[in-house]
């Protein structure tokens, strides 16, 4: 995985930033990239049919910093925008890929720390923790010199269950041989990053983990993670969990089964907390069938990897739905 061979002529890292009407936060995002202590990168800002000032802001960065390149496309969604950035990076022979959402920011040593971890461990993926903020970026601590390596299949288990690793694309660095435009643009608008990561991690030789908050994840009401989800989002999130379960090797099957069942229970709680739960009647009925069928199944509801709280929530979803809906509406306020 050396970047010093005679055939290598492109940037060490391609950073892909998809943006659709993200002018309110794009300036701070791109400034955090320009401030990276690791300078050998190209940033592809993919304007996904923005109608605000996003394109103009990106163009301003392109005009004053040669590392920034703007790509324009008709609005096609975040997955298609990432795919466009990946194609551009591969065309430049970039050896590593990173992703950043247009409303978020990198720690100034994000690229440096993950690149160093990947080079030191010879892993094809490196990742770190993230923190959350609303207005001011939290104080940044320097990354540690130590790196933890998740060997296969532990790296897949970490992807599904370890919130430090998480299943977002944005807190990770990937070797170019793992990345294709087709993996990025997988036909999903929800949990597309989870499915992409599952395919990438499944082909990887492990993952290096650096224990620092290298990615700053902005919390605001207009962000994708806080918008109310339409009924089809429930279908796609379940589809993603089914895909993982069906494509898990025997070594990781128990973990994938637990993840699938936990996703069913989580999606049911998302519906039950909503004021317009009746609009999700088809979805809640389908989820209820799956949860009920799995209650006594040693691979699902009785899976030893399943947290006790999820088992209790599954039981309550089926056996006391009226009371459980009141609990969900009282305790769970997001995505409403």
Order of alpha helices (4+ residues) and beta strands (2+ residues): beta-alpha-beta-alpha-beta-alpha-beta-beta-alpha-beta-beta-alpha-beta-alpha-alpha-beta-alpha-alpha-alpha-alpha-alpha
